[in-house]
Amino acid sequence: MPNITLASTITCPECGHQKTEEMPTDACQWFYECDGCKTVLKPLQGDCCVYCSYGTFKCPPIQEGYVCCSSS
């Protein structure tokens, strides 16, 4: 069983603001509002959530080896 990191630092691509957040373990987070510039971040194409696109660590399901955290 791999060690799962639950905290990830999101970096806004618009203003560079960084904030460490606790990632949900039971759902994807598709939107995230930057505290710095209020831009609403969405996952980049091919990523399942904002943590996979902008975080220092991928979301827990991806860390566990799943293809995506969506149930579809």
Buried (B, 14 or more C-beta within 10 A) or exposed (E): EEEEBEEBEBBBEEEEBBEEBEBBEEEBBEEBEBEEEEBEBBBEEEBBBBBBBBBEBBBBBBBEEEEBBEEE
